[in-house]
Amino acid sequence: MKSYLAARAALFKNISFTCACVMGFFSAIAIGVAYVSFSWHLLSLYNSVNAIIIFMFSWWVFGAVLSPITGYFADKFPRQKIIVVTNSARVLLISIFLLFGSLDSLMEVYIFTSLWGVILAFYMPAMLIMIREILIDDSRLLYANSTMDGIFEIGMVAGMSLGGLMVAIFDMHEILYFLLAGTSIALIASVGVKPAREVEKNEGGFIENWRLVYRFLCARRFVFWFYTAQIGFTCLFMVVPIFIAPYAKNILQASSWEFGLIETGFSVGFIIGSLFLPWIADKKGEVSTIIVALAVSSCLYLALALIHSVTLAFILYFFIGMCISCWAIVVTLAQKNTDITLQGKAQGMSYGLSGMMVMCVYMSFFIINNVTHLPSNRWFYFIIVLALLIMYPLFKGQYLQKQVLKELIKN
């Protein structure tokens, strides 16, 4: 364990990695404040899970639609410049709404989150490759991904705690000043994120570049299944938030502060999981670790559906956070088996398909809620099914990867 912790601590000797962590931390504070405050603000404007579904839908729709373009951009242009430009765009967006908006209507909130989603669509593929690019090789990629995720969640803890407090004291327009501060510091830190290795740029046009990705995934089908698992995990990560707020408000009868506390429990669990699960993955295998985490999380979601206590919800959501921190392991599993020159398009495709899947789930929830108006706790049964379904692509990918390794040994 000592050598493992020392290897993770050594990552911070890399100045670019440290800057990326600072950027992620302050971005997370802004996102945490925005998530809790926007969720509670929307429920005060229109107390229905539909308001949160449309909120999250507006966040994802452009990521899905623009993913072929954003993935192409991430491989075609310097990732560091894309990150600086997208961080600058976030600062500009918040500044415009501070000067000209009030966020006192559903439409204004949805316009803001839609524009934020466009920026995020360009940011995510570039940032996920940049984490890989600031390392000399992939030997510490899992540690880098999990460390970044853990630091991001620390920022989310601080942000959601602040968000729960702020929404009781300030209006949404005033909260934008805190978002501006967080995104401005993230912008400054992003300037210090520099690549540690040269990555060849793919020549050829848009169509030819995507043909390269198709041929690569056909040749290494197990990588396709790992990306499928990543898509499922992203859906699992993003779907639950749409009904946690109404679940806390209407089922648990929680206050805004207690809602923030429940979300904080998840984030603290995620941080602890990010620290220890990669070590378990090194010992027991990546796929095995993820499968066990999914099985445990399914049981925890079932328990959440049955209880009516804020304290128990906090404890259960804490352990769910530990399980969901496997997201870093899933991402690394796909990344390290992908040609780095194709990483942007592969990651853009994954992000886009994740967005499409999330939107399909949101639309399904929206339709079901309008037809039957299910209580918020019943939605956890759908999440259990999703968690169990993610196991299949993991098993399939692991089986195909073993077949490839056997063929290599024979030859």
PASE-170522 format. One record per residue (C-alpha): x, y, z; residue number from 1. Coordinates in nm, 2 decimals, decimal comma. Layout:
N
{{X Y Z} NUM},
...
//
This chain:
411
{{0,00 0,00 0,00} 1},
{{0,29 0,24 0,08} 2},
{{0,44 0,20 -0,27} 3},
{{0,09 0,25 -0,42} 4},
{{0,03 0,57 -0,23} 5},
{{0,39 0,69 -0,31} 6},
{{0,33 0,63 -0,68} 7},
{{0,01 0,84 -0,67} 8},
{{0,18 1,12 -0,47} 9},
{{0,46 1,13 -0,73} 10},
{{0,21 1,24 -0,99} 11},
{{0,21 1,59 -0,84} 12},
{{0,58 1,63 -0,93} 13},
{{0,44 1,68 -1,28} 14},
{{0,35 2,06 -1,29} 15},
{{0,10 2,01 -1,57} 16},
{{-0,08 1,74 -1,37} 17},
{{-0,10 1,97 -1,07} 18},
{{-0,24 2,25 -1,28} 19},
{{-0,50 2,01 -1,43} 20},
{{-0,60 1,91 -1,07} 21},
{{-0,63 2,27 -0,97} 22},
{{-0,84 2,34 -1,28} 23},
{{-1,06 2,04 -1,21} 24},
{{-1,10 2,13 -0,84} 25},
{{-1,23 2,49 -0,90} 26},
{{-1,44 2,37 -1,20} 27},
{{-1,60 2,12 -0,97} 28},
{{-1,68 2,38 -0,70} 29},
{{-1,86 2,58 -0,97} 30},
{{-2,05 2,27 -1,10} 31},
{{-2,14 2,16 -0,74} 32},
{{-2,28 2,50 -0,66} 33},
{{-2,46 2,51 -0,99} 34},
{{-2,61 2,16 -0,96} 35},
{{-2,76 2,20 -0,61} 36},
{{-2,87 2,56 -0,66} 37},
{{-3,02 2,51 -1,00} 38},
{{-3,20 2,19 -0,90} 39},
{{-3,36 2,35 -0,59} 40},
{{-3,43 2,67 -0,79} 41},
{{-3,61 2,48 -1,06} 42},
{{-3,82 2,29 -0,81} 43},
{{-3,92 2,63 -0,65} 44},
{{-4,03 2,74 -1,00} 45},
{{-4,20 2,41 -1,10} 46},
{{-4,21 2,14 -0,84} 47},
{{-4,19 1,83 -1,06} 48},
{{-3,93 1,58 -1,17} 49},
{{-4,00 1,69 -1,53} 50},
{{-3,83 2,02 -1,45} 51},
{{-3,51 1,84 -1,36} 52},
{{-3,54 1,60 -1,65} 53},
{{-3,55 1,89 -1,90} 54},
{{-3,27 2,06 -1,71} 55},
{{-3,04 1,76 -1,75} 56},
{{-3,17 1,70 -2,11} 57},
{{-3,07 2,06 -2,21} 58},
{{-2,72 1,99 -2,06} 59},
{{-2,66 1,67 -2,27} 60},
{{-2,84 1,73 -2,60} 61},
{{-2,56 1,93 -2,77} 62},
{{-2,29 1,69 -2,64} 63},
{{-2,47 1,41 -2,83} 64},
{{-2,54 1,60 -3,15} 65},
{{-2,20 1,76 -3,18} 66},
{{-1,99 1,45 -3,07} 67},
{{-1,86 1,36 -3,42} 68},
{{-1,73 1,72 -3,46} 69},
{{-1,59 1,76 -3,11} 70},
{{-1,41 1,43 -3,12} 71},
{{-1,26 1,52 -3,46} 72},
{{-1,15 1,86 -3,32} 73},
{{-0,99 1,70 -3,02} 74},
{{-0,76 1,49 -3,25} 75},
{{-0,71 1,77 -3,51} 76},
{{-0,62 2,06 -3,29} 77},
{{-0,39 2,10 -2,98} 78},
{{-0,59 1,98 -2,67} 79},
{{-0,44 2,25 -2,44} 80},
{{-0,57 2,53 -2,66} 81},
{{-0,92 2,37 -2,68} 82},
{{-0,92 2,35 -2,29} 83},
{{-0,82 2,71 -2,25} 84},
{{-1,08 2,83 -2,51} 85},
{{-1,36 2,63 -2,35} 86},
{{-1,27 2,75 -2,00} 87},
{{-1,27 3,11 -2,14} 88},
{{-1,61 3,04 -2,30} 89},
{{-1,76 2,94 -1,96} 90},
{{-1,63 3,26 -1,80} 91},
{{-1,78 3,46 -2,09} 92},
{{-2,12 3,28 -2,06} 93},
{{-2,15 3,35 -1,69} 94},
{{-2,05 3,71 -1,74} 95},
{{-2,32 3,76 -2,00} 96},
{{-2,59 3,62 -1,78} 97},
{{-2,46 3,83 -1,49} 98},
{{-2,49 4,14 -1,70} 99},
{{-2,81 4,07 -1,90} 100},
{{-3,00 3,78 -1,73} 101},
{{-3,18 3,70 -1,41} 102},
{{-3,25 3,32 -1,43} 103},
{{-3,59 3,38 -1,29} 104},
{{-3,77 3,17 -1,55} 105},
{{-3,75 2,81 -1,66} 106},
{{-3,66 2,92 -2,02} 107},
{{-3,36 3,13 -1,90} 108},
{{-3,22 2,84 -1,69} 109},
{{-3,26 2,60 -1,99} 110},
{{-3,08 2,85 -2,23} 111},
{{-2,79 2,88 -1,98} 112},
{{-2,76 2,50 -1,93} 113},
{{-2,78 2,44 -2,31} 114},
{{-2,50 2,68 -2,38} 115},
{{-2,30 2,53 -2,10} 116},
{{-2,36 2,19 -2,26} 117},
{{-2,22 2,31 -2,59} 118},
{{-1,90 2,42 -2,42} 119},
{{-1,88 2,09 -2,23} 120},
{{-1,92 1,89 -2,55} 121},
{{-1,59 2,04 -2,68} 122},
{{-1,42 2,03 -2,34} 123},
{{-1,47 1,67 -2,24} 124},
{{-1,30 1,48 -2,52} 125},
{{-1,00 1,72 -2,51} 126},
{{-0,96 1,70 -2,14} 127},
{{-0,98 1,32 -2,12} 128},
{{-0,70 1,29 -2,38} 129},
{{-0,50 1,57 -2,22} 130},
{{-0,48 1,37 -1,89} 131},
{{-0,32 1,09 -2,10} 132},
{{-0,10 1,33 -2,29} 133},
{{0,05 1,50 -1,98} 134},
{{0,20 1,17 -1,88} 135},
{{0,51 1,03 -2,04} 136},
{{0,34 0,68 -2,08} 137},
{{0,03 0,50 -1,97} 138},
{{0,18 0,31 -1,67} 139},
{{0,02 0,56 -1,42} 140},
{{-0,29 0,64 -1,63} 141},
{{-0,53 0,47 -1,38} 142},
{{-0,38 0,66 -1,09} 143},
{{-0,40 0,99 -1,28} 144},
{{-0,76 0,93 -1,38} 145},
{{-0,87 0,83 -1,03} 146},
{{-0,67 1,11 -0,86} 147},
{{-0,83 1,37 -1,10} 148},
{{-1,18 1,22 -1,03} 149},
{{-1,11 1,22 -0,65} 150},
{{-1,00 1,59 -0,65} 151},
{{-1,30 1,67 -0,87} 152},
{{-1,53 1,52 -0,62} 153},
{{-1,36 1,71 -0,33} 154},
{{-1,45 2,02 -0,53} 155},
{{-1,80 1,89 -0,57} 156},
{{-1,83 1,83 -0,20} 157},
{{-1,73 2,19 -0,13} 158},
{{-1,95 2,32 -0,42} 159},
{{-2,26 2,12 -0,32} 160},
{{-2,23 2,22 0,04} 161},
{{-2,19 2,58 -0,06} 162},
{{-2,48 2,54 -0,30} 163},
{{-2,72 2,41 -0,04} 164},
{{-2,63 2,70 0,18} 165},
{{-2,63 2,97 -0,09} 166},
{{-2,97 2,87 -0,23} 167},
{{-3,12 2,95 0,11} 168},
{{-2,95 3,29 0,13} 169},
{{-2,89 3,43 -0,22} 170},
{{-3,10 3,44 -0,54} 171},
{{-2,97 3,26 -0,86} 172},
{{-2,83 3,58 -1,01} 173},
{{-2,61 3,64 -0,70} 174},
{{-2,50 3,28 -0,70} 175},
{{-2,36 3,34 -1,05} 176},
{{-2,08 3,55 -0,89} 177},
{{-1,95 3,24 -0,71} 178},
{{-1,97 3,04 -1,04} 179},
{{-1,77 3,32 -1,21} 180},
{{-1,50 3,30 -0,94} 181},
{{-1,46 2,92 -0,97} 182},
{{-1,45 2,92 -1,35} 183},
{{-1,20 3,21 -1,36} 184},
{{-0,95 3,03 -1,14} 185},
{{-1,00 2,71 -1,35} 186},
{{-0,92 2,92 -1,66} 187},
{{-0,60 3,05 -1,51} 188},
{{-0,49 2,70 -1,40} 189},
{{-0,56 2,56 -1,75} 190},
{{-0,29 2,77 -1,90} 191},
{{-0,03 2,57 -1,71} 192},
{{-0,15 2,23 -1,85} 193},
{{0,11 2,13 -2,11} 194},
{{0,16 1,79 -2,29} 195},
{{0,45 1,57 -2,20} 196},
{{0,46 1,37 -2,52} 197},
{{0,42 1,44 -2,89} 198},
{{0,11 1,29 -3,05} 199},
{{0,09 1,26 -3,42} 200},
{{-0,20 1,44 -3,59} 201},
{{-0,41 1,23 -3,83} 202},
{{-0,40 1,36 -4,18} 203},
{{-0,71 1,34 -4,41} 204},
{{-1,06 1,48 -4,39} 205},
{{-1,34 1,43 -4,15} 206},
{{-1,49 1,12 -4,31} 207},
{{-1,15 0,95 -4,35} 208},
{{-1,06 1,01 -3,98} 209},
{{-1,38 0,84 -3,87} 210},
{{-1,31 0,55 -4,10} 211},
{{-0,99 0,50 -3,91} 212},
{{-1,18 0,47 -3,58} 213},
{{-1,42 0,22 -3,74} 214},
{{-1,14 0,01 -3,87} 215},
{{-0,96 0,02 -3,53} 216},
{{-1,27 -0,09 -3,34} 217},
{{-1,34 -0,37 -3,59} 218},
{{-0,98 -0,49 -3,55} 219},
{{-1,00 -0,47 -3,16} 220},
{{-1,36 -0,55 -3,08} 221},
{{-1,29 -0,58 -2,71} 222},
{{-1,21 -0,21 -2,70} 223},
{{-1,56 -0,14 -2,84} 224},
{{-1,72 -0,34 -2,56} 225},
{{-1,51 -0,15 -2,30} 226},
{{-1,64 0,18 -2,45} 227},
{{-1,99 0,04 -2,43} 228},
{{-1,94 -0,02 -2,06} 229},
{{-1,81 0,33 -2,02} 230},
{{-2,12 0,47 -2,19} 231},
{{-2,34 0,26 -1,96} 232},
{{-2,15 0,38 -1,66} 233},
{{-2,18 0,74 -1,76} 234},
{{-2,56 0,69 -1,79} 235},
{{-2,56 0,54 -1,44} 236},
{{-2,36 0,84 -1,32} 237},
{{-2,58 1,10 -1,49} 238},
{{-2,94 0,96 -1,46} 239},
{{-2,97 0,93 -1,08} 240},
{{-2,93 1,31 -1,02} 241},
{{-3,25 1,39 -1,21} 242},
{{-3,47 1,24 -0,93} 243},
{{-3,24 1,27 -0,63} 244},
{{-3,36 1,63 -0,57} 245},
{{-3,74 1,54 -0,59} 246},
{{-3,67 1,22 -0,40} 247},
{{-3,51 1,42 -0,12} 248},
{{-3,78 1,69 -0,12} 249},
{{-4,09 1,47 -0,17} 250},
{{-4,01 1,13 -0,03} 251},
{{-3,76 1,21 0,25} 252},
{{-3,91 1,55 0,32} 253},
{{-3,56 1,69 0,33} 254},
{{-3,46 2,06 0,34} 255},
{{-3,22 2,21 0,09} 256},
{{-2,94 2,18 0,34} 257},
{{-3,02 1,81 0,39} 258},
{{-3,03 1,75 0,02} 259},
{{-2,69 1,90 -0,01} 260},
{{-2,57 1,67 0,27} 261},
{{-2,70 1,36 0,09} 262},
{{-2,52 1,47 -0,22} 263},
{{-2,21 1,54 -0,01} 264},
{{-2,23 1,18 0,12} 265},
{{-2,21 1,05 -0,24} 266},
{{-1,91 1,27 -0,31} 267},
{{-1,72 1,17 0,01} 268},
{{-1,78 0,81 -0,08} 269},
{{-1,66 0,88 -0,44} 270},
{{-1,34 1,04 -0,30} 271},
{{-1,26 0,74 -0,08} 272},
{{-1,34 0,49 -0,36} 273},
{{-1,11 0,68 -0,59} 274},
{{-0,83 0,64 -0,35} 275},
{{-0,87 0,27 -0,27} 276},
{{-1,05 0,10 -0,56} 277},
{{-0,76 0,14 -0,81} 278},
{{-0,54 -0,04 -0,56} 279},
{{-0,79 -0,32 -0,54} 280},
{{-0,81 -0,32 -0,93} 281},
{{-0,43 -0,37 -0,94} 282},
{{-0,46 -0,67 -0,71} 283},
{{-0,78 -0,83 -0,82} 284},
{{-0,82 -0,71 -1,18} 285},
{{-1,00 -0,41 -1,33} 286},
{{-1,31 -0,59 -1,47} 287},
{{-1,36 -0,80 -1,15} 288},
{{-1,34 -0,49 -0,93} 289},
{{-1,60 -0,31 -1,15} 290},
{{-1,84 -0,61 -1,15} 291},
{{-1,84 -0,64 -0,77} 292},
{{-1,89 -0,26 -0,74} 293},
{{-2,19 -0,27 -0,97} 294},
{{-2,35 -0,57 -0,78} 295},
{{-2,31 -0,39 -0,45} 296},
{{-2,45 -0,06 -0,59} 297},
{{-2,76 -0,25 -0,72} 298},
{{-2,83 -0,36 -0,36} 299},
{{-2,78 -0,01 -0,23} 300},
{{-3,01 0,14 -0,48} 301},
{{-3,28 -0,11 -0,38} 302},
{{-3,23 -0,01 -0,02} 303},
{{-3,27 0,36 -0,12} 304},
{{-3,60 0,29 -0,28} 305},
{{-3,74 0,14 0,04} 306},
{{-3,62 0,38 0,31} 307},
{{-3,77 0,72 0,42} 308},
{{-3,48 0,85 0,64} 309},
{{-3,24 1,13 0,55} 310},
{{-2,97 0,97 0,77} 311},
{{-3,00 0,63 0,61} 312},
{{-3,01 0,79 0,26} 313},
{{-2,69 0,97 0,35} 314},
{{-2,52 0,65 0,45} 315},
{{-2,64 0,45 0,15} 316},
{{-2,55 0,73 -0,09} 317},
{{-2,20 0,74 0,06} 318},
{{-2,14 0,37 -0,02} 319},
{{-2,30 0,42 -0,37} 320},
{{-2,04 0,69 -0,42} 321},
{{-1,76 0,45 -0,34} 322},
{{-1,90 0,20 -0,60} 323},
{{-1,95 0,46 -0,87} 324},
{{-1,59 0,58 -0,83} 325},
{{-1,51 0,28 -1,05} 326},
{{-1,59 0,51 -1,34} 327},
{{-1,22 0,61 -1,35} 328},
{{-1,13 0,24 -1,39} 329},
{{-1,38 0,19 -1,67} 330},
{{-1,24 0,50 -1,85} 331},
{{-0,88 0,39 -1,81} 332},
{{-0,97 0,04 -1,94} 333},
{{-1,09 0,19 -2,27} 334},
{{-0,83 0,46 -2,29} 335},
{{-0,51 0,25 -2,25} 336},
{{-0,63 0,00 -2,52} 337},
{{-0,70 0,28 -2,77} 338},
{{-0,44 0,43 -3,01} 339},
{{-0,37 0,77 -2,87} 340},
{{-0,40 0,93 -3,22} 341},
{{-0,76 0,81 -3,23} 342},
{{-0,84 0,89 -2,87} 343},
{{-1,03 1,21 -2,93} 344},
{{-1,27 1,06 -3,18} 345},
{{-1,32 0,75 -2,97} 346},
{{-1,38 0,96 -2,66} 347},
{{-1,60 1,20 -2,85} 348},
{{-1,80 0,91 -2,98} 349},
{{-1,83 0,76 -2,63} 350},
{{-1,94 1,10 -2,48} 351},
{{-2,19 1,16 -2,76} 352},
{{-2,34 0,81 -2,74} 353},
{{-2,36 0,86 -2,36} 354},
{{-2,55 1,18 -2,42} 355},
{{-2,79 1,01 -2,65} 356},
{{-2,84 0,72 -2,40} 357},
{{-2,90 0,97 -2,12} 358},
{{-3,14 1,17 -2,33} 359},
{{-3,33 0,85 -2,42} 360},
{{-3,36 0,76 -2,05} 361},
{{-3,47 1,11 -1,97} 362},
{{-3,74 1,10 -2,23} 363},
{{-3,85 0,76 -2,11} 364},
{{-3,88 0,89 -1,76} 365},
{{-4,05 1,21 -1,88} 366},
{{-4,32 1,00 -2,07} 367},
{{-4,37 0,75 -1,79} 368},
{{-4,39 1,03 -1,53} 369},
{{-4,66 1,21 -1,74} 370},
{{-4,86 0,88 -1,78} 371},
{{-4,84 0,73 -1,43} 372},
{{-4,66 1,00 -1,21} 373},
{{-4,44 0,74 -1,03} 374},
{{-4,31 0,85 -0,69} 375},
{{-3,94 0,95 -0,71} 376},
{{-3,82 0,64 -0,51} 377},
{{-3,96 0,40 -0,77} 378},
{{-3,71 0,53 -1,03} 379},
{{-3,43 0,35 -0,84} 380},
{{-3,57 0,02 -0,98} 381},
{{-3,48 0,13 -1,33} 382},
{{-3,13 0,22 -1,21} 383},
{{-3,08 -0,13 -1,07} 384},
{{-3,16 -0,28 -1,41} 385},
{{-2,91 -0,04 -1,58} 386},
{{-2,64 -0,13 -1,33} 387},
{{-2,68 -0,50 -1,39} 388},
{{-2,69 -0,45 -1,77} 389},
{{-2,35 -0,28 -1,77} 390},
{{-2,19 -0,61 -1,65} 391},
{{-2,25 -0,77 -2,00} 392},
{{-2,01 -0,55 -2,20} 393},
{{-1,75 -0,59 -1,93} 394},
{{-1,76 -0,97 -1,94} 395},
{{-1,77 -0,96 -2,33} 396},
{{-1,48 -0,72 -2,36} 397},
{{-1,27 -0,92 -2,11} 398},
{{-1,34 -1,25 -2,30} 399},
{{-1,25 -1,10 -2,64} 400},
{{-0,93 -0,94 -2,49} 401},
{{-0,82 -1,28 -2,36} 402},
{{-0,88 -1,43 -2,70} 403},
{{-0,66 -1,16 -2,86} 404},
{{-0,38 -1,22 -2,61} 405},
{{-0,40 -1,60 -2,68} 406},
{{-0,36 -1,53 -3,05} 407},
{{-0,06 -1,30 -2,99} 408},
{{0,10 -1,57 -2,77} 409},
{{0,05 -1,83 -3,04} 410},
{{0,21 -1,61 -3,30} 411},
//
